[in-house]
Amino acid sequence: MTPGTFRTLAILFWLFATIGPHALAEPAAMSQPAASEAITFETVTLAEGGPTATLEIAFRPSPLQRRPVILMMGSLEPRQLPPWSEGLLAEGFMLAAFRVAHEPDADPAKRPQWLFFDQRFAHSYVLGGYRAPQDAGRVIDYLVSRGDVNPDKIGWLGSSSTGIPGLAVATREPRLAAIVAFVSTGAYRQWLETWHTNGLWRGETKDLWPETEALLKHDPILHVETMYPTAVLMVSGGADKVVDPRTARAFVEAARPYYARDPDRLRLVVYEGFGHNLPIDVVRMYAEHWFRLYLHPTRPPPKPPAEAANLRESADRTRINAADHQDVVGAK
């Protein structure tokens, strides 16, 4: 054994004896979340107050007495949890996916066909947006009755067919504290009109059904004054022809005056060059960011920002380190 090898072994022996064997474990192994078997899954059936609703819940063990919860339309599978939820589950968030067994139209000819853009498909979205707030309200009633859900930290995550009704919920269910809606819109009539301009429409005529027109009085964009203080984040693809981002922008601009007290709570992000499918890292990034910001398990949401008094103060807020901008550009 060489003197160098002897010294190395002596140092390792000293470390092992002084700080213990666990200190030499790999950091990644120490920071891994609990195994999937540690996740609790529950299935609940709600039979009162409307059509039968099935609610599937998932959460990890946590010292929290009351958890923030993220609502979704759909279902949860124990071995197929949404990738965006992994970090949030580890922090104590609860997932709650639900589906409601509404009866299909009595006339089979009026039932929508998936991705066939005509009067039937249009009506299904408008009707779904009309029903969603009541359906979500029943689910929220149950969740807050459990005792392990924080009634002030209830959120919604949806994309396309599950985000569009979520924006209707945001205008009619005051208990919704935050929503993240990907490739979605709350301007239903304007959205349906883009089915024509974007070449999607396949109906025999351009007119909507009278019953669809009647339901459009509940178009979310007509009720944005009720949405504040729900924290609304919408993320769209700039080249999306299915849910045209112009309609998302119209919804946000209609709501903006009602968010004057806290403009940070209303945001639209448009990814230029992307269509109706956003990268999974984008979905995870915004889901984690928004819910940690406004539904954090232990921290309160951020307070409204003070408006910059002048241009100098506005410029100062853009600093990202100790250097003043004027020192960087030499503009003293």
C-alpha positions in Angstrom: 0.0 0.0 0.0 1.4 3.4 -1.0 1.5 6.3 1.5 -1.1 8.1 -0.7 -3.5 5.2 -0.6 -3.0 4.9 3.2 -3.8 8.6 3.7 -7.0 8.3 1.6 -8.3 5.3 3.6 -7.5 7.0 6.8 -9.5 10.1 5.8 -12.5 8.0 4.8 -12.3 6.0 8.0 -12.3 9.3 10.0 -15.3 10.6 8.1 -17.2 7.4 8.6 -16.5 7.4 12.4 -17.2 11.1 12.9 -20.3 11.8 10.9 -21.9 8.4 10.4 -22.5 6.1 7.4 -25.7 8.0 6.2 -23.7 11.1 5.5 -21.9 9.3 2.6 -25.2 8.5 0.9 -25.9 10.1 -2.5 -27.8 13.4 -2.1 -30.3 12.3 -4.8 -31.3 9.3 -2.9 -31.9 11.3 0.2 -34.2 13.8 -1.5 -36.4 11.3 -3.4 -40.1 11.6 -2.7 -41.9 8.7 -1.1 -42.7 5.7 -3.2 -45.9 5.6 -5.2 -47.3 3.0 -2.7 -47.4 5.8 -0.1 -50.0 7.8 -2.1 -53.5 7.4 -0.7 -56.3 7.0 -3.3 -59.9 7.4 -2.6 -63.0 7.1 -4.7 -66.2 8.9 -3.6 -69.6 8.9 -5.2 -71.9 11.9 -4.9 -75.5 11.0 -5.5 -77.3 14.0 -4.1 -77.8 17.4 -5.7 -77.6 16.3 -9.3 -76.5 13.5 -11.6 -74.2 10.9 -10.0 -70.7 12.4 -9.7 -67.6 10.2 -9.2 -64.7 11.9 -7.4 -61.2 10.3 -7.3 -58.7 11.8 -4.8 -55.0 11.3 -4.4 -52.6 12.7 -1.8 -49.3 11.8 0.0 -48.8 11.6 3.8 -48.2 15.1 5.2 -48.2 16.8 8.6 -50.6 19.4 7.1 -54.0 19.4 8.9 -55.7 21.0 5.9 -54.4 20.7 2.4 -54.7 22.8 -0.8 -56.6 20.8 -3.4 -56.4 21.0 -7.2 -59.6 20.1 -9.1 -59.6 18.5 -12.5 -62.3 17.1 -14.8 -61.6 13.4 -15.6 -60.1 10.6 -13.5 -57.0 9.5 -11.7 -55.1 6.2 -12.1 -52.8 5.0 -9.3 -50.0 4.2 -11.7 -50.7 7.1 -14.1 -50.7 10.2 -12.0 -50.2 13.4 -14.2 -46.5 14.2 -14.5 -47.1 17.9 -13.6 -48.4 16.8 -10.2 -45.4 14.9 -8.8 -43.8 17.9 -7.0 -47.0 19.3 -5.7 -48.1 16.0 -4.3 -44.8 15.7 -2.4 -45.5 19.2 -0.9 -48.9 18.2 0.5 -51.3 19.1 -2.3 -54.3 17.0 -2.9 -55.6 16.1 -6.4 -59.3 15.7 -7.0 -60.5 14.6 -10.4 -64.3 14.3 -11.0 -66.7 13.3 -13.7 -70.5 13.7 -13.7 -72.9 11.3 -15.4 -75.1 13.7 -17.3 -77.7 12.0 -19.5 -76.9 12.3 -23.3 -79.3 14.1 -25.5 -82.5 12.1 -26.0 -82.1 12.5 -29.7 -79.1 10.5 -30.9 -78.8 12.7 -34.0 -78.0 15.7 -31.7 -75.2 14.0 -29.8 -71.8 15.4 -30.6 -69.1 13.5 -32.5 -65.6 13.9 -31.2 -63.6 16.5 -33.2 -66.4 16.9 -35.7 -66.8 20.7 -35.6 -70.5 21.3 -36.2 -73.5 22.5 -34.3 -73.6 19.4 -32.1 -69.9 19.8 -31.0 -70.4 23.5 -30.4 -73.5 22.9 -28.2 -71.6 20.3 -26.2 -69.0 22.8 -25.1 -71.5 25.6 -24.3 -73.6 23.2 -22.4 -70.6 21.8 -20.6 -69.5 25.3 -19.6 -73.0 26.0 -18.3 -73.1 22.8 -16.2 -69.5 22.9 -14.9 -70.0 25.5 -12.1 -72.8 23.6 -10.5 -70.9 20.3 -10.8 -67.8 21.8 -9.3 -69.8 23.4 -6.5 -71.1 19.9 -5.5 -67.5 18.6 -5.5 -66.3 21.6 -3.5 -69.1 21.2 -1.0 -67.9 17.6 -0.3 -64.2 18.5 -0.1 -64.6 21.3 2.4 -66.8 19.0 4.5 -64.0 16.5 4.9 -62.0 18.6 7.3 -58.6 17.9 5.7 -59.1 20.4 2.9 -58.3 24.1 3.2 -61.4 25.9 1.9 -59.4 29.0 1.0 -57.0 27.1 -1.2 -59.0 25.3 -3.9 -57.6 25.4 -7.4 -58.4 24.1 -10.9 -56.1 22.8 -13.6 -57.3 22.1 -17.1 -56.3 22.0 -20.7 -58.5 22.5 -23.7 -61.7 20.5 -23.0 -61.0 20.6 -19.3 -59.8 24.1 -19.1 -62.6 25.8 -21.1 -65.3 24.8 -18.6 -62.9 25.6 -15.8 -62.9 29.3 -16.8 -66.7 29.2 -16.6 -66.3 27.9 -13.0 -64.0 30.8 -12.3 -66.7 33.3 -13.1 -69.5 31.5 -11.1 -67.9 29.7 -8.2 -66.3 32.2 -5.7 -64.6 29.4 -3.7 -62.2 28.8 -6.6 -59.0 30.5 -5.5 -56.8 29.8 -8.5 -56.9 28.3 -12.0 -54.3 27.3 -14.6 -55.9 26.8 -18.0 -53.8 25.7 -21.0 -54.9 26.2 -24.6 -58.3 27.3 -23.3 -60.7 30.3 -23.6 -63.5 31.9 -21.7 -64.9 33.7 -24.8 -67.1 31.0 -26.1 -69.0 32.8 -28.9 -65.8 34.3 -30.3 -64.2 30.9 -30.1 -67.0 29.2 -32.0 -66.7 31.8 -34.7 -63.1 31.0 -35.2 -64.1 27.4 -36.2 -65.3 29.1 -39.4 -62.3 31.4 -40.0 -59.8 28.7 -39.1 -61.4 26.2 -41.5 -62.6 23.7 -38.8 -66.4 24.1 -39.3 -68.2 21.1 -40.9 -71.8 21.9 -40.2 -74.3 22.1 -43.0 -75.1 25.7 -42.0 -73.2 28.3 -40.1 -75.9 28.9 -37.5 -75.8 27.6 -34.0 -78.9 25.9 -32.5 -81.4 28.1 -30.7 -80.7 26.2 -27.5 -77.0 27.0 -27.9 -77.8 30.6 -28.4 -79.9 30.6 -25.3 -77.0 29.2 -23.2 -74.6 31.7 -24.5 -76.0 34.3 -22.2 -73.8 32.5 -19.7 -70.7 32.9 -21.8 -67.9 33.4 -19.3 -66.7 36.6 -21.0 -70.0 38.2 -20.2 -69.5 37.6 -16.4 -65.8 38.4 -15.8 -66.8 41.0 -13.2 -67.5 38.2 -10.8 -64.1 36.5 -11.2 -61.8 38.6 -9.0 -59.9 37.7 -6.8 -59.5 34.2 -8.4 -55.9 34.0 -9.6 -56.2 33.2 -13.3 -53.3 32.0 -15.4 -53.9 31.1 -19.1 -51.2 29.6 -21.3 -51.9 29.4 -25.1 -50.1 28.4 -28.3 -49.7 31.3 -30.7 -50.3 29.1 -33.7 -53.3 27.2 -32.1 -56.1 26.9 -34.7 -58.3 24.8 -32.4 -58.5 27.2 -29.5 -57.5 30.5 -31.2 -55.3 32.5 -28.7 -57.1 35.7 -29.9 -60.2 34.5 -27.9 -58.1 33.9 -24.8 -56.7 37.4 -25.1 -60.3 38.8 -25.5 -61.3 37.1 -22.3 -58.3 38.4 -20.4 -58.7 41.9 -21.7 -62.4 41.9 -20.7 -61.5 40.8 -17.2 -58.5 43.1 -16.8 -60.4 46.2 -15.4 -61.7 44.1 -12.6 -58.2 43.1 -11.5 -56.9 46.7 -11.1 -56.4 46.1 -7.4 -54.0 43.2 -8.1 -53.1 42.9 -11.8 -50.6 40.1 -11.1 -53.5 37.7 -10.4 -54.6 37.8 -14.1 -52.1 36.6 -16.7 -52.0 35.3 -20.3 -48.8 33.7 -21.7 -48.6 33.0 -25.4 -46.0 30.6 -26.8 -45.4 31.8 -30.3 -44.8 29.0 -32.8 -46.7 26.4 -30.8 -50.1 25.0 -31.6 -52.7 23.2 -29.5 -50.0 20.9 -27.8 -47.6 22.6 -25.4 -44.5 20.9 -24.1 -44.8 18.9 -20.9 -42.1 21.0 -19.2 -44.2 24.1 -19.9 -47.3 22.4 -18.3 -45.3 21.3 -15.2 -43.6 24.7 -14.9 -46.7 26.8 -14.8 -48.8 24.3 -12.7 -46.1 24.3 -10.0 -45.4 28.0 -10.2 -49.0 29.2 -10.0 -50.3 26.8 -7.4 -47.2 27.4 -5.2 -47.7 31.1 -5.5 -51.5 31.3 -4.8 -52.3 28.0 -3.0 -49.1 27.3 -1.1 -49.7 24.9 1.8 -48.3 27.2 4.5 -47.6 30.6 2.9 -50.2 33.2 2.1 -50.5 34.4 -1.5 -48.4 37.5 -2.5 -49.8 40.9 -1.7 -50.7 43.2 -4.6 -47.7 45.1 -6.0 -47.4 48.8 -5.6 -47.4 50.6 -8.9 -44.1 52.2 -9.9 -44.2 55.9 -9.2 -42.0 56.9 -12.2 -39.8 55.6 -14.9 -36.7 55.5 -12.7 -38.4 53.3 -10.1 -39.8 51.1 -12.9 -36.3 50.6 -14.3 -34.9 49.8 -10.8 -37.4 47.0 -10.4 -35.9 45.2 -13.4 -32.5 44.8 -11.7 -31.5 41.2 -11.1 -28.3 41.8 -9.1 -26.6 44.5 -7.0 -25.6 46.6 -10.0 -27.7 49.6 -11.0 -28.6 49.7 -14.7 -27.0 53.1 -15.1 -23.7 51.6 -13.9 -24.0 48.7 -16.4 -24.6 51.0 -19.4 -22.4 53.9 -18.2 -25.2 56.4 -18.3 -24.4 58.5 -15.3 
